[in-house]
Amino acid sequence: MILRRLTTALRKQDWFTVAIETLIVVFGVFIGLQVNNWNEARQNRIDERGYLERLAEDISVSIEQNEQRIAFMDRQDRNITVALERLSRCEFPIEDRDTVANAFFHVGKSLPPALVRGVINELNATGKFQFISNSDIRDAVTAMTEAVDSADLVFRTTLARGNPHVVYVESQIEYKLSGARQGDVDIVWGDIGFDQKFVCSDLRFRKALSAARYYTNGTNKQVIEVADAQRALLAMIGNELAP
C-alpha cells in the first residue's frame, strides 16, 4: 500500500505526500531494527544470567573439592608432625599409632587446585565470554584460570622433586591391607608394618618424611589461595544475580 501511494505521488509530483510516505517507510524500518535490537539485548541478558548461574554452580563444586583437598593435606601435615616427633624418641604410644600409620600410608599424597571448567570452556569456545557484562567478573575468572594453570605446572615440578622421598618412605613399609581403597581414607596401625628400630635410627627416613611434608604443604598453600579466589568470585556472581 505504501509503495503504491508513493509511486502515485511521484507520478503526480506530489512532493509533500512523497515526503510523508518516505518518512513512514524510514520510521517503520527504524522501529523494526530497534525492536530487533531490544529483543537481542533482552536475550543476551537472559543468556548472561544463565551462564552466571551455571558458572556459580561450577565454582561452588570447585570450592567443595578444594576444601576436601585442604582438609586432607592439613591432616597429613599434622600426622607427619606427630610421626616425626615419635620417631625422634622412638616411642609409639597407643593413642598415636593410627596417626603415625596414616602419616606413612598417605605420605606424598596431594592434589593441585580444582577448577570445574564446563561453563568457562563453553564461553571461550563459543566466543561468548563477553556476554558477561561485568568486567570485574570476567577479570576474576581469567585470573583464577591462570592461577590454576600455573599451579598445575608447579605441581608437576613439586611431584617430580618429592617423588624420590616418597618412594624411600614407602620402601620401608609393608602394606598388609588389601582390596580397593579410596585415596584419602585413613587406616589403622595394624594395616601396615615397619621395622621400628630401623626407621627410628635412619636419618634418611626422617628427612624423606619431612621433605614430603614440605612439598605437600606447598601444594596445599596453592589450593588455599585458589579456594579463596573462588569464594570471592562466587560472592561477585551472587551480587550480580541479586534482584
Secondary structure as UniProt FT lines:
FT   HELIX           2..12
FT   HELIX           15..89
FT   HELIX           94..105
FT   TURN            106..108
FT   HELIX           118..126
FT   HELIX           129..131
FT   HELIX           135..171
FT   STRAND          174..175
FT   TURN            183..184
FT   HELIX           189..191
FT   STRAND          192..193
FT   HELIX           196..201
FT   HELIX           203..241
//
